[in-house]
Amino acid sequence: MDPKLGGLTLRWQPEPASWHLAGGVLSVAAGPQTDMFVDPGDPDAPPVLNAPRALAPVPEGDFQFALRARVDFGERYDAGVILVWAGERHWAKLCFERSPAGENTVVTVITRGDSDDANAWPVAGDTVWLRASRLGPAWAFHSSPDGQAWQLVRYFSLGPDAGPPLIGVEAQSPVGAGCTVVFDHARLTPTRLSDLRDGS
């Protein structure tokens, strides 16, 4: 059975180690050494795309997809993610990730051929709200401590060669033994952001 989250019917590609959905709460277990990254320092290396991700076609027009992510952090780079996917070399992820310094951090990775990896800010605790919004050909990533007041993380496009976009969630444990991510309070809003900078 495919998971349904925030009005989207998602399909796994690839499957996680395990997952469970009940009452709008999706729990995903990522296996060990699972990641999504295209190393810009090694252009001959194949993309690493073995993290479990559940994706759905995006709705027509502009929209906002928001949820709360809680991560059972164990090792650096463990993360729960909102993912925008438009092909193996065209995708973007908004992550709640454990940094090498041991801080729970909002992180973005924008991949247009190679990956552009950027840390935003640390978050107290193991829970944060994440949101991806489409604005015509562009995308915006925002984060929030409470799902009400949002802060812009990245504003970007996936480029003219990107395929039809899908959206959904991902869980990863690139150097660890695996981690569990819980996604809840997901909502899909078929409206355009009125203010990109303050996230309203």
N, C-alpha and C positions, 0 to 999 in steps of 0.2 A: 504494500500500500504506500502511495506517495504521501509525504507530509503536507499538511495545509497550514499556512502561517500568514496571518495578516491579510487574508483574502487571496493569497497566492497558492496555487497548487504546485509544489516544488518536486523536482526529480533529482535523485542523487546521481552524481557523476564525478568521482567514484563514490561508492558506498563507504560509510564510516565503519569503525570497529563495531559500534552498536548505536542505536538511537531509540528514543521513546518520545511519543507525543501524547499529551493528555491535557484537556482543558486549556488549549492554546499555549501550552508550555512545551517547547521542543528541547530535549536534552540530547546532545551529540557527543560521542566519545571518539576523539581522534586517536589513531594509532601512533606508534613511535616513528620518528623521523618523517613526519608528514609536513609538507610545506607547499607554497606557491611562490615561486621567485624565478626571475630570469636575470642572472648575474651580469651587470653591465661591465664588470671587470674580466669576464671570460666569455667573449662573444661566440666562441666555438662550442661552448657547453650547451647541451640540450636544456630546455626549460624544465624546472622542477614543478610538477603539477599533480602531485599525488595526495594532496590534502582533500578530505571529503568535503564536497560542496553540494548544496541542494539549490537548484535554480529553476526559475520560471520565466517565460516570455514577459517582457515589460508591457504595461498597458499603453494604449495610444495616448499621445500628448504628454504634457508635463504632469509630474506627480511627485509625491514624497513617500518614502518607505522608511519607517522608523521602528525601532525595537529597543528593548533592554537586553544587555548581555552580561551574564555572570560567568566568570572563568575560574575553574579550579586550578589555579596556577601551581605548577610544580617546577618548571625549568624555564630558563630564558627563552624567549620567542614563542612560548605557548600563547595562543590567542584565540579569541572569538571574533568573527569578521562579518560585516556586510560586504558582499561581493557584487560588482558589476562586471559581467563577462561578455566579451564580443569577439572571442577567438583566443587561441593559445598565446598570441603575442599582443593581444589588445584586451586588457582587463584592468580593473582597479579594485583595491580592497581598503576598507576602513576598519582598522584593527583595534581591539583592546588587548594589549600585548605586554608580557613581562620583558622589561628591558635588561640588557646585560648588567646594569647596575642594581637590578632587583626591584625596580619601580614598576608598578602597573601603569601603563602609558598608552595614550592614544597615538596611533601610528597610521600612516598612509603609505601605500605602494601603488604607484601609477605605472602601468606597463604599456608602452608603445614601442614594441620591438624588444627593448630591454627594460628592466624595472628601475624606477626612480623611488628610492626608499627614504622616508622622512619621518622623524619623531616629532610629535606635537608637544604634549604636556603630560605630566604624571597625574594620576587619579588616586585619591585615597579610597581604600577598600577594593573589593573584587567585583564591583558592579558599575556599569556606565550605560548611558543611552547613546545610540548611534543612529544616524539618519543619512540616507542617500536621496538626492533630489535631481530630477531631470529638468533642465531648462533649455528647451530646443536641442541644439547639437551639443550642449555642454552639460556637465554634471557638477554638483556641489556635495561635499561631505561636511556634516556638522556633528558635534558631540554635545552632550548635556549631562549634568549630574542628576537631573530630576525629570527629564522629558518635557520641560516647559521652557526654560531659558537655554537657547542654543548658541553655540560658538562655532564660527566657520573654521574648518580645518584645511580643506583644499577646494579649489575651483579649477576645473580642468576639462579637457575633451580627450577622447580616445583616438582621435585622428581620423582622416578621411578614409583610411583603409580598414577601419573596424567593421565587423559584421553586425548583424542585427543583435541588439543587446538583450541579455538575460539578467535577472537580478535574483539575489537570494542570500544565503548564509554559508559560512565556511568555518571549520575548526581545524587547528593545526598544532603540532608539537615537533618543530623542526629538529631539535637536538635532544629532546626529552623522551621519556618512556610512554608518552601519551598524556592527554588531558581531557577533561569533560567541560563542555560549554553548555550553558542553559540560556536559551533565547525565549523571551516572553514579552507581553504587552505589544506585540507587533501590530502595526497599523499601516494601511495603504491609503493615502489621501490623494484623490485625483485633482489636485489644485497646484498652481504654480506658486513658488515662494514669492512673497511680496517684497521682501528685502533680503538680498543675498547676504549682506554683511552681518546683520543682527539675527538672521535665521528665522525671521517671522514669516 
